Amino acid sequence: MALTPKQLADLLKLRALGWSQKEIAEQLGTSQQVIGYHLKKLKKQSKERGADEVFSSALMAGLAGAAAGVTLVALLELLNKSQGKG
């Protein structure tokens, strides 16, 4: 299951606050496996592109609303293309 940019931002904020994968999954209305998958994917991207770039963009999407969400989508598309998926 794909998460929206806002859900990704919420995932990161909640994880930073110390929430468990189970708690985050319940809050976002998804499974614990989906949350684990996205955390693993974001961690991998942060190693490849730099944690500041990946996580700041994701958090900004959640803090600034829909306009920043578009930026996160573009960032994720860029990351996917750089990984040969686009």
CYANA upper distance limits for C-alpha pairs under 8 A (distance plus 0.5 A):
  1 MET  CA     34 VAL  CA      7.04
  3 LEU  CA      7 GLN  CA      6.16
  3 LEU  CA      8 LEU  CA      6.63
  4 THR  CA      8 LEU  CA      6.73
  5 PRO  CA      9 ALA  CA      6.73
  5 PRO  CA     58 ALA  CA      7.58
  5 PRO  CA     61 ALA  CA      7.03
  5 PRO  CA     62 GLY  CA      7.94
  5 PRO  CA     69 GLY  CA      5.85
  5 PRO  CA     70 VAL  CA      8.29
  5 PRO  CA     72 LEU  CA      6.64
  5 PRO  CA     73 VAL  CA      6.94
  6 LYS  CA     10 ASP  CA      6.58
  6 LYS  CA     61 ALA  CA      6.70
  6 LYS  CA     62 GLY  CA      5.58
  6 LYS  CA     65 GLY  CA      8.10
  6 LYS  CA     66 ALA  CA      8.38
  6 LYS  CA     69 GLY  CA      6.91
  7 GLN  CA     11 LEU  CA      6.45
  7 GLN  CA     28 LEU  CA      7.33
  7 GLN  CA     62 GLY  CA      8.30
  8 LEU  CA     12 LEU  CA      6.83
  8 LEU  CA     38 HIS  CA      8.49
  8 LEU  CA     58 ALA  CA      7.02
  8 LEU  CA     62 GLY  CA      8.48
  9 ALA  CA     13 LYS  CA      6.71
  9 ALA  CA     58 ALA  CA      5.39
  9 ALA  CA     59 LEU  CA      5.30
  9 ALA  CA     60 MET  CA      7.94
  9 ALA  CA     61 ALA  CA      6.66
  9 ALA  CA     62 GLY  CA      5.35
 10 ASP  CA     14 LEU  CA      6.48
 10 ASP  CA     59 LEU  CA      8.11
 10 ASP  CA     62 GLY  CA      6.86
 11 LEU  CA     15 ARG  CA      6.55
 11 LEU  CA     24 ILE  CA      6.97
 11 LEU  CA     28 LEU  CA      8.42
 11 LEU  CA     35 ILE  CA      8.14
 12 LEU  CA     16 ALA  CA      6.52
 12 LEU  CA     55 PHE  CA      8.10
 12 LEU  CA     58 ALA  CA      8.06
 12 LEU  CA     59 LEU  CA      7.42
 13 LYS  CA     17 LEU  CA      6.79
 13 LYS  CA     59 LEU  CA      7.44
 14 LEU  CA     18 GLY  CA      7.02
 14 LEU  CA     19 TRP  CA      5.99
 14 LEU  CA     24 ILE  CA      7.15
 15 ARG  CA     19 TRP  CA      5.55
 15 ARG  CA     20 SER  CA      7.32
 15 ARG  CA     21 GLN  CA      8.17
 15 ARG  CA     24 ILE  CA      7.99
 19 TRP  CA     23 GLU  CA      6.51
 19 TRP  CA     24 ILE  CA      6.86
 20 SER  CA     24 ILE  CA      6.72
 21 GLN  CA     25 ALA  CA      6.55
 21 GLN  CA     32 GLN  CA      6.25
 21 GLN  CA     35 ILE  CA      6.71
 21 GLN  CA     36 GLY  CA      7.23
 22 LYS  CA     26 GLU  CA      6.77
 22 LYS  CA     31 SER  CA      8.22
 22 LYS  CA     32 GLN  CA      5.82
 23 GLU  CA     27 GLN  CA      6.70
 24 ILE  CA     28 LEU  CA      6.60
 24 ILE  CA     32 GLN  CA      8.26
 24 ILE  CA     35 ILE  CA      7.86
 25 ALA  CA     29 GLY  CA      6.27
 25 ALA  CA     30 THR  CA      5.44
 25 ALA  CA     31 SER  CA      5.77
 25 ALA  CA     32 GLN  CA      5.71
 25 ALA  CA     34 VAL  CA      8.26
 25 ALA  CA     35 ILE  CA      6.70
 26 GLU  CA     30 THR  CA      6.86
 26 GLU  CA     31 SER  CA      7.87
 30 THR  CA     34 VAL  CA      7.24
 30 THR  CA     35 ILE  CA      8.10
 31 SER  CA     35 ILE  CA      7.12
 32 GLN  CA     36 GLY  CA      6.67
 33 GLN  CA     37 TYR  CA      6.57
 34 VAL  CA     38 HIS  CA      6.76
 35 ILE  CA     39 LEU  CA      6.63
 36 GLY  CA     40 LYS  CA      6.62
 37 TYR  CA     41 LYS  CA      6.64
 38 HIS  CA     42 LEU  CA      6.50
 39 LEU  CA     43 LYS  CA      6.57
 40 LYS  CA     44 LYS  CA      6.75
 41 LYS  CA     45 GLN  CA      6.72
 42 LEU  CA     46 SER  CA      6.53
 42 LEU  CA     54 VAL  CA      7.90
 42 LEU  CA     55 PHE  CA      8.49
 43 LYS  CA     47 LYS  CA      6.90
 43 LYS  CA     51 ALA  CA      8.33
 44 LYS  CA     48 GLU  CA      6.94
 45 GLN  CA     49 ARG  CA      6.30
 45 GLN  CA     50 GLY  CA      7.87
 45 GLN  CA     51 ALA  CA      8.23
 45 GLN  CA     54 VAL  CA      7.52
 45 GLN  CA     79 LEU  CA      7.89
 46 SER  CA     50 GLY  CA      5.08
 46 SER  CA     51 ALA  CA      4.62
 46 SER  CA     52 ASP  CA      8.03
 46 SER  CA     53 GLU  CA      7.99
 46 SER  CA     54 VAL  CA      6.23
 46 SER  CA     55 PHE  CA      7.97
 47 LYS  CA     51 ALA  CA      6.98
 49 ARG  CA     53 GLU  CA      7.32
 49 ARG  CA     54 VAL  CA      7.50
 49 ARG  CA     79 LEU  CA      8.50
 50 GLY  CA     54 VAL  CA      7.03
 51 ALA  CA     55 PHE  CA      6.29
 51 ALA  CA     56 SER  CA      8.37
 52 ASP  CA     56 SER  CA      6.01
 53 GLU  CA     57 SER  CA      6.57
 54 VAL  CA     58 ALA  CA      6.82
 54 VAL  CA     75 LEU  CA      8.43
 55 PHE  CA     59 LEU  CA      6.54
 56 SER  CA     60 MET  CA      6.47
 57 SER  CA     61 ALA  CA      6.81
 57 SER  CA     71 THR  CA      7.92
 57 SER  CA     72 LEU  CA      6.36
 57 SER  CA     75 LEU  CA      8.08
 58 ALA  CA     62 GLY  CA      7.35
 58 ALA  CA     69 GLY  CA      8.50
 58 ALA  CA     72 LEU  CA      6.40
 59 LEU  CA     63 LEU  CA      6.76
 60 MET  CA     64 ALA  CA      6.20
 60 MET  CA     65 GLY  CA      8.48
 60 MET  CA     68 ALA  CA      6.71
 60 MET  CA     69 GLY  CA      8.38
 61 ALA  CA     65 GLY  CA      6.33
 61 ALA  CA     66 ALA  CA      7.52
 61 ALA  CA     67 ALA  CA      7.96
 61 ALA  CA     68 ALA  CA      4.78
 61 ALA  CA     69 GLY  CA      4.88
 61 ALA  CA     70 VAL  CA      8.16
 61 ALA  CA     71 THR  CA      7.61
 61 ALA  CA     72 LEU  CA      6.58
 62 GLY  CA     66 ALA  CA      8.46
 62 GLY  CA     68 ALA  CA      7.87
 62 GLY  CA     69 GLY  CA      7.50
 63 LEU  CA     68 ALA  CA      8.44
 64 ALA  CA     68 ALA  CA      6.00
 64 ALA  CA     69 GLY  CA      8.30
 65 GLY  CA     69 GLY  CA      6.77
 66 ALA  CA     70 VAL  CA      7.06
 67 ALA  CA     71 THR  CA      7.52
 68 ALA  CA     72 LEU  CA      6.94
 69 GLY  CA     73 VAL  CA      6.79
 70 VAL  CA     74 ALA  CA      6.79
 71 THR  CA     75 LEU  CA      6.65
 72 LEU  CA     76 LEU  CA      6.53
 73 VAL  CA     77 GLU  CA      6.59
 74 ALA  CA     78 LEU  CA      6.60
 75 LEU  CA     79 LEU  CA      6.62
 76 LEU  CA     80 ASN  CA      6.56
 77 GLU  CA     81 LYS  CA      6.59
 77 GLU  CA     86 GLY  CA      7.81
 78 LEU  CA     82 SER  CA      6.62
 79 LEU  CA     83 GLN  CA      6.79
 80 ASN  CA     84 GLY  CA      6.89
 80 ASN  CA     85 LYS  CA      5.60
 80 ASN  CA     86 GLY  CA      6.31
 81 LYS  CA     85 LYS  CA      5.72
 81 LYS  CA     86 GLY  CA      4.81
 82 SER  CA     86 GLY  CA      8.34
